[in-house]
Amino acid sequence: MENMYEAGLDKTEANYTPLTPITFIQRTALAHPSRTAVIHGSIRRNWAETYERCLKMASALRKLGVRKGDTVAALLPNIPEMLELHFAVPMIGAVLNAQNTRLDSKTMTFMLNHSRAKVFFTDKEYSGRAREALQGCDAKPTVIDVDDPNFDGGELIGTLTYDALLATGDDDFQWDMPDDEWQAIALNYTSGTTGNPKGVVYHHRGANLNAMSNVIGFGLPAGAVYLWTLPMFHCNGWCYPWAVTAVAGTHVCLRSPQPKAIYEALSKHGVTHFCAAPVVMNMLINAPEEDKKPFSQHVTAATGGAAPPAATIEAMEAMGVQVVHLYGLTETYGPSLICEFQDEWNSMDAKDKASKMARQGIISLSMTDMMVADPVTLEPVAKDGMSIGELFVRGNSVMKGYLNNPEETAKAFNNGWFHTGDLGVWHRDGYVEIKDRSKDIIISGGENISTLEVESTLYEHPAVLEAAVVAAPDDHWGEIPCAFITLKSGSDGLTEADMVAFCRTKLAGFKVPKKIVFADNLPKTSTGKLQKHVLRSQLTA
């Protein structure tokens, strides 16, 4: 018998259009044309002006010969032009490749060649490395300079400037909806520690849904004032260029997330939301008192990229900043899990509450399912908070796959799940707690040691500014935990024995670091993640 709910009820142009985040700016410009869209130094633009600039840039790129499926690369900091490209590029069906601004020129060359970039936007600050990268290109892209008035130095190396290209665009340009919501919108390269990075391809559907998930999960209200401390090149700024635009918020641009500049923005612009890696939050907590300008508004900060120590969450909340803990990967558009706050946590003391909030949580609204399971059999582990397995996820904000890399794509999606490579436990309440990357777990004498657990303990010591724990080779145990520590100013008298004694009061004996290395600085990626592979190499050199 024919299903009556299917008969004569087909998809048409009237009742079905592909999901895309481009519609957000069109609606916002219509609903709130005069509301401030962008703040950057002395620059102030409203949403009508910003939408018009996006349309003109889309028109200009098309006149330059950019077509559907072409790659437009951008080596830019958090400035208005980078925000505009998140809309202008997909408006003509092209794909935006926002590049990590701290990469070496050789890696940039690989990405430009691998993506067959047709246009390359670059900022004067990176002109030296950009020029070197272009020398190795198989087919050189058209280079467009962004001459940001808020930066002194560098040089112009392109064919023309952003503003000159913008002037060639038409005011009345009509942008194109994607033919299919599965159409590519962005390309992001993973920061692998060995070999060439993998090109992660995003689709319009995932970008739309993850942006909406961010709005709800992060509690972005209409007119939110969002500070750009998270790089827009990192998972397309976790999709916040689209999310903040969807609520007609204000994008406060910041070229570099230094504590003094962040506090100034909080105080001057009434910032309500920002995203930052735990290392940035740690910088804010330990900033000089003279840099800590007061602010009276309620502020919410999302953190991820690395698990925040409970001590960091506790200190941020003591400063008046509510912390939302997110988890995600480049392959999942950034946030894919969220530590949803439970009402009963309000009655806990600050330490216990922060410990709960340090967990990665449950799936976000744009995801469908998750599990912690045996990485070989995919048999779910017990929800006992102790049994370790790999985290698997599936849903609408998982990448299309890796560009020109079918083998790695098939491996990542084996058995219908995305394999995150992160090891964790499943708690009785269904919340996931990541214990380590599979490559970072320490196996000492047959016992698994979570480096995150040891690091969290180290952060409880009042003298510790930063800490990273890695496996050091050992003839007897196979591996032993080694801690690299940066101390706060005025703590020079602390010794290795002091730290070991402190850890013994809080950790099982086999988890206590057997080696302590004091360092002035710990190596980090551009997104604030500690580079443990660099530390491991120091122990085996």
C-alpha positions in Angstrom: 0.0 0.0 0.0 1.3 3.4 -1.0 2.5 5.6 1.9 0.1 8.6 1.9 2.7 10.8 3.5 4.9 10.4 0.4 2.3 10.6 -2.4 2.2 14.0 -4.0 4.4 15.5 -1.3 7.6 15.9 -3.1 10.5 18.3 -2.4 10.2 21.5 -4.5 11.9 24.8 -4.6 9.2 26.2 -2.4 9.6 23.8 0.5 13.3 22.7 0.3 16.5 24.6 -0.1 20.1 23.4 0.7 21.3 24.4 4.1 24.1 27.0 4.0 25.4 29.6 6.5 25.5 32.2 3.7 21.8 32.9 4.3 22.7 34.1 7.8 24.3 37.3 6.6 21.6 38.0 4.1 19.0 37.8 6.9 21.0 39.8 9.4 21.7 42.6 7.0 17.9 42.8 6.4 16.9 42.6 10.0 19.6 44.7 11.6 21.3 46.8 8.9 22.4 49.5 11.4 23.7 47.3 14.1 27.5 47.2 14.5 28.9 44.2 12.7 32.6 44.7 13.0 35.1 46.5 15.3 38.7 46.6 14.4 40.9 49.3 15.8 39.2 52.5 14.5 37.2 50.6 12.0 33.4 50.3 12.6 31.0 48.8 10.1 27.4 47.9 10.4 25.7 44.9 8.9 24.4 46.6 5.8 28.0 47.7 4.9 29.5 44.4 5.7 27.0 42.5 3.6 27.6 44.9 0.7 31.4 44.3 1.0 30.9 40.5 0.9 28.7 40.8 -2.2 31.2 43.1 -3.9 34.1 40.8 -3.1 32.2 37.8 -4.4 31.6 39.7 -7.6 35.2 40.7 -7.8 36.4 37.2 -7.3 34.1 35.9 -10.1 35.5 38.6 -12.4 39.0 37.4 -11.5 38.0 34.0 -12.9 37.2 32.1 -9.7 34.5 29.5 -10.3 32.6 26.8 -8.4 35.0 24.3 -6.9 38.0 26.6 -7.1 40.1 27.1 -3.9 40.7 30.6 -2.4 43.5 30.5 0.2 43.8 33.1 2.9 46.8 33.7 5.2 45.2 36.3 7.4 44.9 37.1 11.1 41.6 37.9 12.8 40.7 40.9 10.8 37.5 42.0 9.0 38.7 40.8 5.6 39.0 37.3 6.9 35.4 37.4 8.2 34.2 38.7 4.8 35.9 35.9 2.9 33.9 33.4 5.0 30.9 34.6 3.1 32.2 36.0 -0.2 34.1 32.9 -1.3 31.2 30.4 -0.9 28.8 32.9 -2.4 30.2 31.9 -5.8 30.6 28.2 -5.0 34.3 28.4 -4.3 36.0 26.9 -1.3 37.9 28.9 1.4 41.2 27.5 2.7 42.0 29.6 5.8 45.7 28.8 6.5 47.5 28.6 9.8 49.4 31.9 10.1 52.3 30.2 12.0 53.1 27.5 9.5 56.5 27.4 7.8 56.7 28.3 4.1 57.3 24.7 3.0 54.0 23.6 4.5 52.2 26.6 2.9 53.6 25.6 -0.5 52.2 22.1 0.0 48.8 23.4 0.8 48.7 25.8 -2.1 49.7 23.1 -4.5 47.5 20.3 -3.0 44.4 22.6 -3.0 45.3 24.1 -6.4 44.6 27.5 -4.9 43.5 30.0 -7.6 43.7 33.1 -5.4 45.9 33.7 -2.3 45.1 36.5 0.2 47.9 37.4 2.4 48.6 39.9 5.2 51.8 42.1 5.3 52.8 40.5 8.6 53.4 37.2 6.8 54.9 38.6 3.5 58.3 36.9 4.0 57.0 33.4 4.4 54.2 33.9 1.8 56.8 35.0 -0.7 58.9 31.9 0.0 55.8 29.6 -0.2 54.9 31.0 -3.6 58.3 30.3 -5.1 57.6 26.5 -4.8 54.1 26.6 -6.3 53.4 24.5 -9.4 50.9 27.1 -10.7 51.2 30.4 -8.9 47.8 31.8 -7.6 46.8 35.4 -8.0 48.1 37.1 -4.8 46.0 39.7 -3.1 47.5 41.8 -0.3 45.5 42.9 2.8 47.0 46.2 3.9 45.7 46.3 7.4 46.1 49.8 9.0 46.5 48.2 12.4 49.9 46.6 11.4 53.1 48.3 10.7 55.8 46.5 8.8 56.0 43.8 6.2 55.5 44.5 2.5 53.0 44.2 -0.3 53.8 41.2 -2.5 50.6 40.8 -4.6 49.1 41.8 -7.8 46.7 44.3 -6.1 45.3 45.0 -2.6 42.1 43.7 -1.1 40.5 47.2 -1.3 41.5 47.6 -5.0 40.0 44.2 -5.8 36.9 45.0 -3.8 36.4 48.2 -5.9 36.0 46.1 -9.0 33.0 44.3 -7.6 29.4 45.1 -8.4 27.1 46.5 -5.7 24.0 44.6 -7.0 25.7 41.2 -7.3 23.4 38.2 -6.8 25.1 35.4 -5.0 24.5 31.7 -5.7 22.9 29.2 -3.4 24.8 25.9 -3.4 23.4 23.3 -5.8 23.6 20.8 -3.0 24.2 21.3 0.8 26.8 18.6 0.5 28.8 21.0 -1.7 32.2 21.9 -0.2 32.4 25.3 1.6 35.8 25.2 3.3 39.1 23.3 3.4 41.2 23.0 6.6 44.5 21.2 6.9 45.3 19.2 10.0 48.4 20.0 11.9 50.0 16.5 11.8 53.3 15.9 13.5 54.6 13.7 10.7 54.2 13.8 7.0 52.1 16.2 5.0 48.9 17.6 6.6 45.6 16.2 5.5 43.0 18.4 3.8 39.7 18.3 5.7 36.7 19.2 3.5 33.6 20.9 5.1 30.2 21.0 3.4 27.5 23.7 3.6 25.1 21.6 5.6 27.6 20.9 8.4 28.7 24.5 8.5 25.1 25.7 8.9 24.2 23.1 11.5 27.4 23.5 13.6 26.9 27.3 13.6 23.4 26.8 14.9 24.6 24.3 17.4 27.1 26.9 18.7 24.4 29.5 19.0 22.4 27.3 21.4 25.3 25.5 23.2 27.2 28.6 23.8 24.1 30.7 24.7 24.8 33.3 22.0 22.0 35.9 22.4 20.8 38.3 19.8 23.4 41.1 19.5 26.1 39.2 21.3 29.5 40.9 21.3 32.1 38.3 20.3 35.8 38.8 20.7 38.1 37.0 18.2 40.7 35.4 20.4 40.4 32.0 18.7 42.1 32.1 15.2 39.6 32.2 12.3 41.9 29.8 10.5 41.3 27.1 13.1 38.3 25.0 11.9 37.0 28.2 10.4 37.0 29.7 13.9 34.9 26.8 15.1 32.2 28.1 12.8 31.8 31.3 14.8 32.1 33.6 11.8 28.8 32.2 10.8 27.3 31.7 14.3 27.9 35.2 15.5 26.5 36.6 12.2 23.4 34.5 12.6 22.5 36.3 15.8 23.4 39.7 14.3 26.2 40.0 16.8 29.3 42.2 16.8 32.7 40.7 15.7 35.4 42.4 17.7 38.6 41.6 15.8 42.0 41.1 17.5 45.2 40.4 15.5 46.9 38.7 18.5 45.3 37.3 21.7 47.5 39.0 24.2 46.1 39.3 27.8 46.3 43.2 27.9 44.4 43.5 24.6 41.8 41.0 25.7 41.1 42.8 29.0 40.9 46.1 27.1 38.3 44.7 24.7 36.3 43.3 27.6 36.3 46.6 29.3 35.9 48.9 26.3 33.6 47.0 24.0 31.4 45.1 26.4 32.4 41.7 25.1 30.0 39.0 26.1 31.6 35.9 24.6 34.9 34.6 23.4 36.6 31.3 22.7 40.1 30.4 23.8 42.4 27.4 24.4 43.2 26.7 28.0 46.6 28.2 27.6 45.1 31.6 26.7 42.8 31.4 29.8 45.9 30.6 31.8 47.6 33.8 30.4 44.5 35.8 31.5 44.6 34.3 35.0 48.3 35.1 35.5 48.4 38.4 33.7 50.0 41.4 35.5 47.5 43.2 37.7 48.0 46.4 35.8 46.8 44.7 32.6 43.6 43.4 34.2 41.1 46.1 33.3 37.7 45.7 35.1 34.5 44.7 33.3 31.0 44.6 34.7 29.1 42.6 32.0 28.5 38.9 32.2 31.1 37.1 30.1 31.0 33.5 28.8 34.1 31.8 27.4 34.2 28.5 25.5 37.4 26.5 25.7 38.6 23.4 23.9 41.4 22.1 21.8 43.0 20.7 25.0 41.3 19.6 28.2 41.2 22.6 30.7 42.6 21.7 34.1 39.9 22.1 36.8 42.1 24.7 38.5 41.9 26.9 35.3 38.1 26.7 35.2 37.9 27.5 38.9 40.1 30.5 38.5 38.3 31.9 35.4 34.9 31.7 37.2 36.4 33.5 40.2 37.2 36.3 37.8 33.6 36.5 36.7 33.9 34.5 33.4 31.6 31.5 33.0 33.4 28.7 31.2 31.8 26.3 28.7 33.9 23.3 27.9 33.7 22.0 24.3 35.4 19.2 22.5 36.1 18.7 18.8 38.6 18.1 16.0 39.3 19.7 12.7 37.3 16.8 11.2 34.2 17.8 13.1 34.1 21.5 12.4 35.5 22.2 15.8 32.9 21.7 18.6 31.2 18.3 18.5 30.8 17.5 22.2 29.8 20.0 25.0 29.9 19.7 28.8 26.3 20.6 29.4 26.0 22.2 32.9 23.8 20.2 35.3 21.6 22.0 37.8 22.8 20.0 40.8 26.4 21.1 40.1 25.5 24.5 41.5 25.4 23.1 45.0 28.9 21.7 44.7 32.0 23.5 46.0 34.1 25.3 43.4 36.7 22.5 43.1 34.2 19.7 42.6 32.1 21.8 40.2 35.2 22.6 38.1 36.1 18.9 38.0 32.7 18.1 36.5 33.0 20.9 34.0 36.4 19.7 32.9 34.9 16.6 31.3 34.2 16.7 27.5 30.5 15.9 28.0 27.9 14.8 25.5 27.2 15.3 21.8 26.3 18.8 20.5 23.1 19.4 18.7 24.6 19.0 15.3 25.9 15.5 16.0 23.9 12.3 16.1 25.6 9.8 18.3 28.8 9.0 20.2 30.3 6.0 22.0 33.5 5.1 23.9 34.5 1.7 22.6 37.3 -0.8 22.0 39.2 0.6 19.0 39.4 -2.8 17.3 36.1 -4.5 18.0 34.0 -1.3 18.5 32.4 -2.9 21.5 31.3 -0.1 23.8 33.1 0.0 27.2 31.2 0.0 30.5 29.9 3.4 31.8 31.9 3.1 34.9 34.3 6.1 34.6 37.3 3.7 34.6 37.2 1.5 31.4 39.2 3.2 28.7 38.2 3.1 25.0 38.4 5.3 21.9 35.8 8.0 21.4 33.7 7.5 18.2 31.2 10.1 16.8 28.9 10.4 13.9 26.6 13.2 12.7 26.0 16.1 10.4 29.0 18.1 11.3 31.6 15.5 10.4 33.8 16.3 7.4 33.1 15.1 3.9 36.5 13.4 4.0 40.2 14.2 3.3 40.9 15.9 0.0 42.5 13.5 -2.6 43.2 11.0 0.1 40.6 8.1 -0.2 42.7 5.7 1.9 42.8 8.0 5.0 39.1 8.9 4.5 38.1 5.2 4.5 40.2 4.6 7.6 38.6 7.5 9.5 35.1 6.3 8.6 35.6 2.6 9.1 32.5 0.8 10.3 30.3 3.8 10.0 31.9 5.9 12.8 34.4 8.7 12.8 37.5 7.4 14.7 38.7 10.4 16.8 41.9 8.8 18.1 41.1 10.1 21.5 41.0 7.8 24.5 38.6 8.3 27.3 36.1 6.9 29.8 32.3 6.9 29.9 30.7 8.0 33.1 27.5 6.7 34.5 25.7 9.9 33.5 26.7 9.4 29.9 29.4 12.1 29.9 32.7 11.4 28.3 36.0 12.3 29.8 39.0 12.3 27.5 42.1 10.8 29.2 44.6 11.1 26.3 45.3 11.0 22.7 46.1 7.4 21.8 49.6 8.5 20.9 50.0 10.3 24.3 48.9 7.6 26.7 51.8 6.4 28.9 52.1 2.6 29.5 54.4 2.1 32.4 55.0 -1.4 33.6 51.8 -2.5 31.9 49.7 0.3 33.6 48.0 3.0 31.6 48.7 6.6 32.8 46.7 9.5 31.6 48.9 12.5 31.0 45.9 14.8 31.4 45.3 13.5 34.9 48.9 14.1 35.9 48.9 17.6 34.3 45.6 18.5 36.1 47.3 17.6 39.4 50.4 19.7 38.6 48.2 22.7 37.8 46.8 22.5 41.4 50.3 23.6 42.7 50.2 27.4 43.2 53.6 27.9 41.6 52.9 26.1 38.3 52.1 28.3 35.3 52.1 25.6 32.6 52.6 21.8 32.6 52.9 19.1 30.0 53.5 15.4 30.7 54.9 12.9 28.2 56.4 9.4 28.2 60.1 9.1 28.7 61.8 5.8 27.7 62.9 3.6 30.6 64.9 0.4 30.5 62.9 -1.2 33.4 59.4 0.2 33.1 59.3 0.7 29.3 58.0 4.2 29.8 57.8 6.6 32.8 56.0 9.9 33.1 58.1 13.0 32.6 56.7 16.5 33.5 57.8 19.7 31.8 56.9 22.7 33.9 57.0 26.4 33.6 56.9 28.2 36.9 55.2 31.5 37.8 57.3 34.5 38.5 58.9 34.4 42.0 58.8 30.6 42.3 62.5 29.9 41.3 63.2 28.1 44.6 60.9 25.2 43.8 62.8 22.0 43.3 62.1 18.7 41.5 61.8 17.0 44.9 59.2 19.5 45.9 57.1 18.7 42.9 57.4 15.0 43.3 56.4 15.2 46.9 53.4 17.3 46.0 52.3 14.8 43.4 52.7 11.9 45.8 50.0 13.4 48.0 47.5 13.3 45.2 48.4 10.5 42.8 49.0 6.8 42.9 52.7 6.1 43.1 53.1 4.8 39.5 51.5 8.0 38.1 53.9 10.4 39.9 56.4 11.9 37.4 59.7 10.2 37.7 61.4 13.1 36.0 60.8 16.9 36.2 62.1 19.4 33.7 61.8 23.1 34.4 61.5 25.2 31.3 61.1 28.9 30.5 58.6 28.2 27.8 56.7 25.1 26.5 56.3 24.6 22.7 52.8 25.3 21.4 50.9 25.3 18.2 49.3 28.5 16.9 46.0 27.4 18.5 47.6 27.0 22.0 48.0 23.2 22.0 51.1 22.0 23.7 53.4 20.2 21.2 54.1 17.0 23.1 55.9 15.5 20.1 58.6 18.2 20.5 59.0 17.4 24.2 59.2 13.7 23.5 61.9 14.3 20.9 64.0 16.2 23.5 63.9 13.0 25.7 65.1 10.7 22.9 67.7 13.0 21.3 
